[in-house]
Amino acid sequence: MVRLDRSRRKFLLSAGAYTSSSVLLASCLGNPPSRTQNTVATPVSSSVDSNLETTTIKLGYIPIVEAAPLIVAKEKGFFAQYGMSGVEVSKQANWGSARDNVEIGSAGGGIDGGQWQMPMPYLISEGLITKNNVKVPMFVLAQLNTQGNGIAIANKHLGQGFGLDVSGTRDYIVGLKAAGTPFKAASTFPKANQDFWIRYWLAAGGIDPDNDLDLLVVPAAQTVANMQTGTMDAFSTGDPWPYRIVADQIGFMAALTAQIWPAHPEEYLAVRADWVEKHPNATKALLKGVIEAQRWCDLPENRPELAEILAGRNYFNLPVEILTSTLQGKYTLGDGKPAVDNFQSGPLYWKDDRGNVSYPYQSHDLWFLTESVRWGFLPPDTLTTAQELISQVNREDLWREAAQELGIAASDIPSDTSRGIETFFDGISFDPQNPQAYLDQLTIKRI
Amino acid sequence: MTTSSFPKSSNSPLQAWIPAFRQHVLPPLLGILGFLLIWQLFSSSGLTRLPGPASIVLEERTRELLLYPFYDLGGLDKGLFWQTLASLQRVAIGYCAAALVGISLGILIGLSPFMNKALDPIFQFLRTVPPLAWVPIALAALQQNEPAALFVIFITAIWPILINTAVGVQQIPQDYRNVARVLQLPKQKFFFQILLPSALPYIFTGLRIAIGLAWLAIIAAEIVMSGIVGIGFFIWDAYQNNYISEIILALVYIGGVGLILDRSMAWLQSRLFR
């Protein structure tokens, strides 16, 4: 009896072990059933230029909607279509890492170029933010997108009147400073886009970003965590963070950049100059892939698939719902402000109300340099040499060639390197012919 | 431990297990369960935003990672087994280099009072530098991505090995040294038969502390490299997205590997001193 018992127990044990382990193995070893990869149809490679010097390049990106054209060009096969079959898009830990990696170059395990805030390519070219101030010349090749950014405010400031016009909150903010608890605002990299947007917005309301509050550089996730615990008050950030901050009831949106400066220049594709000079045909093939991707991204019917691609673990690693509404131009602002529901107010990649988005207008680079002078980030004499610097760094000529070879309609290719006069929400205007006049209109500045 | 100590109960090996189980498995098991329970209660109470341990199973994204450690959908989209393995390789390279350099330098310092006096302040100064601070320095010095990342692991792990080895060599009893002198032992013999055996316990203590430190540097190292498969970059990415339960799961992997490495080092140590 004992024997029987033992053997039966043994049998039960081993049988149980066998079935459970086989179930475990079957589940563990495969890929998750929910994540069967959708096969991407690679378009027919009809337009491959056989004169390509290389088919590979390593491009860095930051997981925000600005990176979409690069990821789509890779995922939907637009790079491969023009012969760039070996493009690698590499997620960067933060803007500082991207800068470090482009200094190294892909030969040293870094990147050749990628997505940049303005005027980072200029600052890197001039050796202003590189190690030991080594100049690493870069070429701006295309603009990746417009809009898709905004200013978020922590919930504890609800009802204080934070909106597009913040002149009404000036006393409140100055009061906080006087009380020894200064208003704290953050952006993700100093002296570039998001820093500029919040500075412009504050200064337009008569608030001095350098003296009336603390403006810091903090990684996005940390800023949001700090907004939650009440140690950060405002965040100048890009999609999808505005959506997440409102959805998680951490804060509300004071303004979208689409309201501060409609169709404003946002982030850019820039590549090391030595790479471009060595691979002129591959550069154009790369640009064709990006342009095709931007056209694809802007078709409203493609936006759900775009959200799907970006949300993947390989890219943004987000639940897809977070991206869906953003990519349709739907924003909940909160704090009693009406919601925004307009495709043209969200991120745009190919065309906006002012024309082409992809073309890198030199007049926009000039604004970024002028704004850098305004805040004392660059010396005032930058303006006298700006045109020369821009013609070195901004290679709109390459974009133009690529677009023509691609057969883009002439009406979609800007005829001038300037988009003309730009107007901001507060009525200030920037005439690329006369940047000094823009500076003269402004009251809060560091010159 | 073995059945032989319980001859009466040989009809059921299970009974032999019970005392051993009670003695060795039950206390840590109860400790862990108690810890998890308190943690879960704490996070369910709403006092904190930290998700409880149950979130690893309950949260859909994390559960997927838990159930499919071996999945591979290309690129960064890989299961945690592959992420950990990739990091383990980096840690192994940095750690082995640290062991090699640390032990050699440690012996040098231990043997020469002059070198000790000359280098000790530098070492004491450098060993307090946190891993992340080494990143820009390594990048500027090496101009290469991967070597810089490995250097960060190396430099974080080397200090306990170096310092412990030096102390171990300095602690060789004076009697041994005298005997060696009297017998006029050749240098080689002194090294292998006196120095190494008496310093070995110290060296191993250093090596075991260093394993923990080498893992400490993995996040910093993988941020440098950016966009690679590895548990450090995985954690960074999860942090950017506020996926706390994914971070907790990754920490279980790191802790588990660290534990295994530490135990195997202890085992190696016990074998060597037998």
Interface residues (C-beta under 8 A of the other chain):
Chain A: V2 R6 S27 C28 L29 G30 N31 P32 S34 R35 Q37 G60 P63 S90 K91 Q92 A93 N94 S97 A98 D100 N101 E103 I104 G108 G109 G110 K131 N132 P219 A220 A221 V224 A225 Q228 G312 R313 N314 F316 N317 L318 P319
Chain B: N11 S12 R49 R61 E64 L67 Y68 P69 F70 Y71 D72 L73 G74 G75 L76 D77 P136 L139 A140 Q143 Q144 N145 E146 I223 V224 M225 S226 G227 F233 W236 D237 A238 Y239 Q240 N241 N242 Y243
